[in-house]
Amino acid sequence: MQTNNHIHTTRIEVRYAETDQMGVVHHAVYPVWFELARTDYFRSLGASYLEIEKEGFVSPVLKLEVQYKRPTHYGEFVDIETTLTRKGSLHFVFSYKVFVDGALCTTGSSVHCFLKNGQPTRELPQQVKKIFPE
């Protein structure tokens, strides 16, 4: 397992459309926030999904886990701490921690791989080699 020591925080203001009738963020919103945090994580390291795709790679989500610890609400600002670990030669794991005012509200992770021409590959996009040099 190879861990990148970079931790990036993405700040999101909870929008009304993301909440239920009680003003609590709907459970289906967290995976969307995680995707935003992943994109922001890469951007913070000078990499981008767009460039990865231009190289002919895609990176599907293979597994997604979310643990809800306390609710988040309309009008709050959530801070999502994101880290990235390489697991073996094919898999990458993003880990997420969602905070409101320093209080941990949600944790999660997503497992990814890279595909090229529709097939799993050990080859890394140039943008990812910046993060995990071989």
C-alpha positions in Angstrom: 0.0 0.0 0.0 1.4 3.4 -1.0 -0.1 6.5 0.7 0.2 10.0 -0.6 0.7 12.3 2.4 -1.3 15.1 0.8 -4.6 16.0 2.6 -6.9 18.4 0.8 -9.9 20.1 2.2 -12.9 21.1 0.1 -15.5 23.5 1.5 -19.1 23.2 0.4 -22.1 25.3 1.5 -25.1 23.0 2.0 -27.8 24.0 -0.5 -31.5 23.9 0.1 -32.0 21.4 -2.8 -29.7 18.9 -1.0 -31.9 18.6 2.0 -35.1 16.9 3.0 -38.2 18.5 4.5 -36.5 18.6 7.9 -33.5 20.6 6.5 -31.2 17.6 6.9 -28.9 16.7 4.0 -30.2 13.6 2.1 -28.0 10.5 2.2 -27.7 10.4 -1.6 -25.9 13.8 -1.6 -22.7 12.5 0.1 -21.4 10.5 -2.9 -21.9 13.7 -5.1 -19.8 15.7 -2.5 -17.2 12.9 -2.5 -16.9 13.2 -6.3 -16.4 17.0 -6.0 -13.8 16.4 -3.3 -11.9 13.9 -5.5 -11.8 16.3 -8.4 -10.7 19.1 -6.1 -8.0 16.8 -4.6 -6.5 16.2 -8.0 -6.7 19.8 -8.9 -4.8 20.8 -5.7 -1.9 18.6 -6.9 -1.8 20.0 -10.4 -3.6 17.1 -12.0 -7.1 16.9 -13.5 -9.6 14.2 -14.5 -10.0 16.0 -17.8 -6.3 15.4 -18.7 -6.6 11.8 -17.5 -9.5 11.3 -19.8 -7.7 12.9 -22.7 -5.0 10.2 -22.3 -7.7 7.6 -22.8 -8.2 6.5 -19.2 -11.4 6.4 -17.2 -11.6 5.7 -13.4 -14.8 4.0 -12.4 -16.0 3.7 -8.8 -15.7 0.0 -7.8 -16.9 0.4 -4.2 -18.4 3.2 -2.1 -18.8 3.3 1.6 -20.5 6.0 3.7 -20.9 6.1 7.5 -23.3 8.7 8.8 -22.3 9.9 12.3 -24.4 13.1 12.7 -26.6 15.0 10.3 -25.6 18.1 8.3 -28.1 20.8 7.6 -29.1 23.5 5.1 -27.0 26.6 5.5 -24.0 24.9 7.1 -20.5 24.8 5.5 -19.1 21.3 5.3 -15.3 20.7 5.1 -14.3 17.4 3.4 -10.8 16.2 4.1 -9.7 13.9 1.3 -6.7 11.5 1.2 -5.5 9.0 -1.5 -3.9 5.6 -1.1 -2.7 3.3 -3.8 -3.6 -0.3 -2.9 -1.7 -2.8 -5.0 -1.0 -2.2 -8.7 -4.7 -1.6 -9.8 -6.7 0.0 -7.0 -6.8 3.5 -5.5 -8.7 4.4 -2.3 -10.0 7.9 -1.6 -10.9 8.4 2.1 -13.2 11.2 3.1 -14.0 12.9 6.4 -16.9 15.4 6.5 -16.8 18.1 9.2 -19.0 21.0 10.3 -17.3 23.5 12.6 -14.7 20.9 13.4 -17.2 18.2 14.4 -17.0 14.9 12.4 -20.3 14.2 10.7 -19.6 11.6 8.1 -16.8 9.4 6.9 -16.5 7.4 3.7 -14.3 5.9 1.0 -14.4 5.0 -2.6 -12.3 2.4 -4.4 -11.2 3.1 -8.0 -9.1 1.6 -10.8 -8.1 2.8 -14.2 -9.4 1.5 -17.5 -7.9 2.0 -20.9 -9.8 0.8 -23.9 -12.4 -0.7 -21.5 -9.9 -2.9 -19.8 -8.3 -2.6 -16.3 -4.7 -1.5 -16.6 -1.6 -1.1 -14.4 -0.5 1.7 -16.7 -0.9 5.1 -15.0 -2.0 8.3 -16.6 0.7 11.0 -16.6 -1.4 13.1 -14.1 -1.4 10.2 -11.6 2.3 9.6 -12.1 2.8 13.1 -10.6 1.1 11.8 -7.4 2.5 8.2 -7.4 5.9 8.1 -9.3 6.8 4.6 -10.3 
